[in-house]
Amino acid sequence: MSLPLSGVRIVAVEQYGAGPFATQHLADLGAEIIKIENFREGGDVARLVGPHFFGEGDSHFFEAFNRNKSSFTLDLKKEEARQVLRDLVATSDAVFNNLRGDLPAKLGLTYDQLREVNPAIVCGHLSAYGRTGSRASWPGYDYLMQAEAGYLSMTGDPESPPARFGLSIIDLMTGTTAAMALLAGIVEARATGQGRDVDVSLFDVALHNLAYVATWYLNGDVVTGRDRRSAHPSLTPSQLYKTKDGWIFLMCNKEKFWGVLAEVLDKPSWITDERFCNFKARLANRDVLEKELDAALSTATTEEWLARLGGRVPAAPVYDVKQALDNPFVAERDSVVTAEHPQFGGIRGVAAPVRVSDRLPMQAAPELGRDTDRLLTELGYDAGRIAALRDQAVVQ
């Protein structure tokens, strides 16, 4: 099987969500991910994140972020472990971590500390606030970033308290950004023989995601807040509307869709109505338009409207998680996959978002330390040396 990242080897000192999400992207595409786990703490803390478990030390949360990886137990606080790490680095393309910003240097994970072993090594760092500056030693998590970067002030109904995203969106986007950064470093290193440090932080990604909202403020002093029914701040109709049995989300983000919607709703006069004839007019009359659309859409169910609008006007139902995953279109896309676990059988999860012509690997997350002996043997360690490392509690 040939995959885009076959032959890429990454040593990952990672735990919890953002870091493992980054390397799972790469593992799904064929990279070898050697996951370093501190056995003194039970391995990746995600193994213990409940409330749902397949078995002891194997949570649903852990399985969501760690398929197609190897598990290598190593206590990096011990001097003997540093040599093991360096031997791994000598045969790898990258070393990645998602530690607190001040820890990579303490554990010997920076480019300056590893370049003599492998000049082409790429050292990727994912931290809360970066490895430099006044917050380098601060711990930090997704929801804190959402709060400080303004997300809560833009999410939810205007009359409700500030609200976060339902998902850990900053963790997930920082992981994806880190995967991109690692690949950029590897491309450069393979071309030049020169590695480097690449840094990504939760805070920087959260701020970067403000995108056009940031540009509006930085260049026009416009502070974007919350609008009713999750409305787009400047385009309408682009929000939730009532149907006979629930809700539908419509997004007429091009003028042509407004005309099609008006025709489907049997309201052709809306196309030339001075209140609704263009984006500017509709925005000025959003409250009136909302009532008109509610009245028109309430004559049929969400499913009936989707049948009429699908492919013609951008529209979507409002699903809960069960409905989202049981959606027939998800099955059509083969977007739910099953990874095989030697103890628990098939573990279902969401497919990789990148599709290629070859079948992607599908192995469940590894048991703690499953690959330690194999990888040490591949490095040339004999049985006696491996036993000595185990006696010294360097590996488990």
URPEUR-V74633 format. One line per field, one symbol per residue. psi: psi as a letter, one per 40 degrees, with the letter a starting at -180 (. if undefined). burial: b if it has 24 or more other ideal C-beta (glycine too) atoms within 12 Angstrom, else e. A space follows every 50 residues. Layout:
psi->???
burial->???
This chain:
psi->hhidehehhhhhgiibcdddddddddddeeihhhhhhhddeeahdddeha ehidahegiddddeefifiihhhhgeehddddddddddddeidihiifii deddddefeiddeedddgdehhhhhhideieiieedehiiidddddddee ddeehaideiiiiiidigdddddddddddddddddddddddeehaiihhh idddddddedbdddddddeefhhhaiiiffiideiihgaiiiadebiihi ggeiddddddddddeffddddehedeeiddddddfddddddddddddeei iddddddddhedhhiiihiidddddehdddddefehihihhddeahhiah iiehhidihiighiiiihededddddddeehidddddddddefdi.
burial->eebbbeebbbbbbbbbbbbbbbbbbbbbbbbbbbbbbbbeeebbbbbebe eeebeebbbbbbbbbbbbbbbbbbbbeeeebebbbbbbbbbbbbbbbbbb bbbbbebbbbbeebbebbebbbbbbbbbbbbeeeebeeebbbbebbbbbb bbbbbeeeeeeeebbeebbbbbbbbbbbbebbbebbeebeeeeebbbbbb bbbbbbbebbeebeeeeeeeeeebebbebbbbeebbbbbbbbbeeebbbb bbeeeebbbbbbebbeeeebbeeeebeebeebbeebeebbebbbebbeeb ebeebbebbeeebbbbbbeeeeeeeeeeeeeeeeeebebebeeeeebebb bbeeeeeeebbbbbbbbbbbbbbebbeebebeeeebeebbeeebbb
